[in-house]
Amino acid sequence: MKTGIRSVLAGLLAAVLTAGALPVAAEPAADAPLLDGGVLCTFGDSLTALSDWPKALADRLNMRLINSGIGGHTSDDGRARFERDVLNKSPDFVIIGFGTNDFVRETPKSRVSLEKFQDNLTFFIEQIRAAGAEPVLLTCPYVRENVYLPDTHYQADGGVLAVLDTYNEKIRQTAAQAEALLIDIRKECEKYSQTAFLHSDGVHLSTMGNTIYANVIEQGMKSMYRQDPDAPRVPQPAKPTIPYGVVSQDIISFDPDDWLLPDEGSIRLGKNEDGSLSLSNTNGQWPEAHYSPETGVAVPVKGTRLEYDFSLEGVGASFGLFLNGSTPTVSREGESLSLNAYFDGAKREPTVGDLSANQTLTGSILLSDLPIPAACIQDGNVIISGLKVFAVGAAGKPMVIRKFCVVTDGSAMPPSTEASSVTAEASPKGDQFLTPLLLGVSALIVAAGVLVVAIRRKKHFRK
């Protein structure tokens, strides 16, 4: 027990000592690409999507961040969505972080073979360079082996970590062959205990793990690429302003390119002549589409309604709303809710609650009628940060969305205004009674102190 505590404390101390900018091991070439002001795309699985290190890294390198990680994805999944989620974002640098899902074995074979894994990495590097950007490869950190029990499919090849490390070796080989920058996270994390580096689930990163990721990647990129100390700071996305008048704000985009598809090709999106958005699945199953406003849409809960107008033509649907900074791809527990039960007059499937096909729904939902978690409401306001849409049923049958927005009616007042009006009303009465009372008490305390001092002096002289 003591040994475990000591290792955690030692790891935390090391993270603190290495936090912030690290000394750079090598100087970049004079003509090396410049980091400041560039677009940094982090491309990978949940170690990218659900982690804090991408934002911390972009802040330190003075870059604009696009986080294109999706939890559970293999390099095969990444390749299917590569053009949409990476190349179409016009990045200057792309950090590639796959492998933690590729090596997993539900059968005697891994999800993605070593050969295909290396082929995918080579494809990413070639395409990134052809687009004029710089690729950066990450090895995978260790995982806690007991997470993969029963691990019978790994034993013939030396165990869970041994199999994972064959994928890490492919990452190293691919980087060397392509002469691409490699950040060897696997080697770095060996300096720390798993309990300190990893989240309690044994796979994802702890706070300390996120800090180490950001530190090591920062050091590696600064050794290869230039920074300009005089470059202007890249402005971070502004926090959404809260409207207190009568304001309407879309919470989805009607541009198909602004949506993200976890399973690329499973949903066909299109913009109709009337400006509406159409979604239809291509496989007759339950694929999903994600939309996340860059800074979120902030509104007061009081006096705000969600207005909608959409048709389900031969396909069912399900809508999930994400709040407080959570998005469909980077979601925290307790920061989302299903809208299906709140569409007025909607026909729903009796077992799963999905919206049934062949209906048109138009109306509004008061935000105050939704079960918004209390933790997502600050000063009476909430940030809508994402929407997940499932297109359920027959392939090729469209869902058409004409309106999905929030409208405030102006009845909510800014907290500062409400506070000042209450203070203005309360102050005169408070002053009438409290101020004389406090002054009187203060006078009594002072008089008592003087009396005590006088008595002590009198006793002293008698002695």
N, C-alpha and C positions, 0 to 999 in steps of 0.2 A: 504493500500500500504506500509506504513512504517513498519507495523508489519511483512509483508512478507519479506521485505528487511532485517529486523533485524534477522528473523529466519534463512535466508540464510547465513548471516554473522556469526551468532552464530554457525551454523553447520560447516561452513568452518573453523572457529577458532578451533572448537573442533577437526576437522580432522587434522589440522596442529599440534595441541598439542599432538595428539595420533599417529602421523605418526612415522614410524620406529618401532623399537623393543619395545614392551610393557612389563611392569612388569609381571612376570609369577605368577599366583595365587597359583600354587601348584608345588611341585617338582616331576618329574617323578620317577618311581621305578628304582632301580639300574640296573635291568635286562630288562628294557623297550627297545623296538626296537630303533635303532639308525636312526636318520633322515639323517645325513650327508652322501652324496654319493649315496643315494637311488634314486629309480625311483618313481616320483610322477605322478599319472594319475588323471586328473580332468575330471570327467565323468558326463555330464548333457546336458542342453539345451543351448539356446543362452546366458543365464546369465553366462555360462562357455565359450562357443565358441567365443562370441563377446566381451569379457571383458579382461581387462589388469591385473586383480588380480592374475590369475594363474602364470603368469611369475614372477610378483613381489614376490609372495609367494615362488616360487621355488628358486629364487635368495636368499631370506632371510634365507631359511631353508637349503641352500647348497645342492639342489637336482636337478636331471635331470627331466625336465618336458615333459609329453606327454599330450597334450590337446585333449581329446576325446569328446568334446562337439559338438553338432550339433543343430543349430537353429531350433526351432519349434518342437523338439522331446519331446514326452511323455516318461514315464517310460516303456511303452509297446514297443515303438520304440527302446529305449535303451536296453531292454532285447533281442530284435531280433539281435542286433549287438554286444552284450556284449562280446562274446567270441573273435570275431575278433578285436574289438577296445579296449578291456581292458585286458582280460586274455592273449591273444597272445602277448601283449607288456611286459609281465613279470614284472608287477609293484610291488613295495614294499608297497606303500600306495595308496589308491584310495579314492578320495573325491567324494561323490555322491550328485548331486544337481538336482533333478527332482521335479516336482510338479506344476510349473508355467504354464505349458501347460496341465497337467493332469486334473486340476480342471475346465478348461474352458468349458462353456456350450453354444453350438449353438442350443441345444434343451434343454428340461427340465432336461436332464441327462448330467453329466460331461463326458469329453472324456474318462477318465479312472475312473472306480468306486473306492471308498475308499478301498474296500476289495481287489480289484486287485492291486491297488497302493501299499498297505501294503505287499501284496504277492510278488510283484516285488522287493521291498526294502529288504525283508527277503531273497529272492533268491540272490540278489547282495551280501549281507553280507556273506551268507553261501559260495558262490562260491569264493569270495575274500579270505576268511579265508582258504578254502580248498587249495587254490593256495599258501598259506603261506604269504599272504599280510594282511595289516591292513585297515579296512574300516572306513571312517569318513563320517558322515551324516550332511548335511546342511539343515536347514529349509529355506523356501522361504521368500524373503522380501515382504513388502507390494507392491501393485500396485495402480495406480491412478484409482479410480473407474469409472471416466467418460470415460476412454478408452473403457470400456465394454458396453457402451450404444448402443442400448437399453438393459437394464439389467433385463428385465422382468423374465428371467429364474432363477435369483438369489434371487429375492425378497421373495419368499416363505420360503427361508432358511436364511433370515436375511441380504441379500446383498452380494456384490462381495467379500469383505474382510472376511465376516463371512464364506463363502464357502471355500475360500482359506485357512482360518485358521483351518478348519476341516482336511485339508490335512497336515498342519503343525503339528497338534496334532498327526496324524498318524505317522509322522516322529519321533516325540518325543517318542511316545509309542514304536515304533519299535527299536529305539536306546536303550531305557531302557531295553526292553526285551532281546535284543541281547548283552547287556553290551558293546555297541559300542560307540565310541566318538561322541558326538553331538555338533555341533557349531550352536547355536541358533541365526541365522541371523535375523529372524523375531523379536525377542525380542530386539536385538541390534538396528535395524533401527528405532525403535520407539523413540529413543533419538534425531532423526534428522527430519527435515521437508522433505516432499516428494519432493519438488522442489529442495532441495539441494542434496538429496540422489539419486534421479532418473534422468535419461535422460529426455529430453523434451517429449519423446514419452510416458512417464508414466509407462514404464515397465522395460526398461534396465537401467544399472547403469551409473551414472554420474562419472566424475573424482573423486569426493569426495566419492561416493558410492564404487568405486573400491578400493580406499585407505582404507576405513573402512573394507571392506571384507578381504583384505590382512592382516590388523592389527588384526582383531578378530580371523581369522583362525590361524594365526601365534601364537597368545597367547594360543589358545586352544591346538594346536599340541605340542607346547613346554611344556605345563603342563602335557601332557600324554607321550611324547616320548623324548628320550635323544638327546642331541647334544654334539659334541666333538669340543671344541674350537681349538684343534690342527689338526683337520682333514683337508686335502688338499681341496682347493676349486674345486668344480665341474666345469670343463671348459664349458662355454657356447658355443652354436654352432657358429663356426667362420663365419664371413661375407664372402660371396663367392668372390673369387679373379677374377679379370677381365682379360681375355686373350687378348693380343694384337698381338700375332702371329697367325699362321694358326692352329685353334683348333676346334675340334668337341665335343659337349657335348649333351648327351641325356637329354631331358626335361621330359621324362616319365620313369617309371620303367617297365621292362618286367617280373617282379615277381608279380603274382596276389596278394600275401599277402601284398604288399606295397600300394595297392589301398584301398580307403575307400568307402563304399556303404551306403549312407544315409538311403536307404530302403533295409535293409539286405535281400538277397535272390532274389531281383528283377533283378539282373544281374549275369550271370555266367561268371567268368573269368578263363582263362586257358593259360598255356604256351605250345606252339606247339613245335614239334621236331626240327624245324628250328630256334627256339629261338623267334619267333614272338608271339605276345599277341593276344588272341581272347576274344571278349566280345559279349555276346548275352543276350537279355532280356528274362525273363522267363514268362512274363505276357502279351506280345503283346501290351504294352503301351509305355511310354516315361521315363523309369528310367534313372538314371545318376550314373556315377562313378567318383570319385575324386582322383587326385594324386597331392601331394605337396612335392617337394624336401625339405629335412630337412632345408637347408640353402638357397635355391633358386639357380638359375643359372644366373650369371651376365655376360653381354656381352655389347660391344659397339654397339650402333644402327648403326653407319656407318660401312659398310663392313660386316655385319652379315646377314645371310639368315636362315630361318627356312626350313629345308628339311623334306619331308614327303613321305611316301609310305604306303598306306593302301587300303584295299578292303572292299566293302560293299556288302555282299552276301545275298541279300534278306532283308536287314535291312537298314534303313536310319540312319543318324547320324548328330550330331551337336557338334562343338568344341568351348569351351570358354577358353580364355587365361587370367591368372591372374598375376598381376604385383605388384612390389614395396612392397612385404610382404603380400599382400592380397592372400587368398586361397579360393577355392570353399566353404569351410565351415566357414571361418572367412574373410569375404569380406567387404571392405570399398568402398563407392561410388567413381566412377571415376578411379578405378584401375583394370578394366577388359575390355575385348573386345571380340567380336565374330570373329572367323576365317572363317566362312562359305563362305563369299563372296570373299575370297582371294585365294582359291584353284584353280589353273589354269585348265580351261576346265571343271570344275565341273558342273554336272546337279543338279539343286536345285528345291525344291518344290516352286511353284509360290507364294503361300500365306504366308507361314511361313519362307521360306528361308532355311529349313533343306536340307542337302545333300541327294539326292535321292538314293534309293537302286540300287543294281546291277551295280556298277561301280568300277573301280580301279583308284586311283589317285596317281600320282607320280610327284614330282616336288619340287619347292622351292619358298619361299616368302621372299622378302627383308624386313627386319624389318623397314627400312626407308619408305616403302610403306604402313605400317600399321598405323592406326589412334591412335598411342600410346599417351595417355594424357601427356601434357607437364610436369605436376607435377610428373610423374613417371620417368622422365629422369633427371639424375644427372651427370653433367660433360660429357654429351654425352653418358652415359651408362644407361642400364635398367636392373632390376632384374626380371626374370621370376620365379614366385613363386607358380604356380599351373596350373592345366589343368582340365577342366570339360568336360566329354564326355557323350553325350546322345546316347543311342541305341534305335532307333525309329522304331516300326513296328512289323513285324511278330515274334512271340516267337520262340526262338531256332535258329534263323538264325544268323550266326556270322558276326561280323566285325573283320577283321584281320589287326593288325597294325605291320608293319615290320620296320618302321623307323619314328621317331619323334624327331628331334634333331636340334640344332642350330650350325652353322658353321661360324666362323669368318675367313676373308681372309687376315688379317694382315695389312689392309690399315689404320686402325684407330691408332692414336698415343696417348700414355698416356698424360693426361692434363699437367702434370709437364714437360714433354719433350717439348711439344708445347710452354708452357709458357716460359721455359728457352731459347729456340731458338729465340723467339720473343724478349725477353729482351736483348739477346746478340747482336742482330742486331740493336736494337733501341738505346742501351746505348751510343755508341760512338758519334752518331749524336746529341743526347740529351745533352751529356756533352759539346760538342763544343759550343753550343749556350746558354743552360740554366744555366750552372754553372757560367760563367762570369757574366751573367745578375743578377743572385741571389746574387752573391758576391757584385756587384755594388750597388744593392738596399739595402743590409744590411749595407754597408758602409755609404750610404746616411742617413739611419735611425739613425745610431750611431752618425753621425756628427750633425744631427738636434737635437738630444737629448742633446748633449754637448752644443750646442749653446743656447738652451732654459735654461739650468741650469746656464750658464754664465750670461744671461740677467737678470734672477731672482736674482742672487747674487748681480749684479750691482745695481738693484733697491733697494735691501735690504740695502746696504751700504749707499745709498743716503738718505734713511729715517733716 
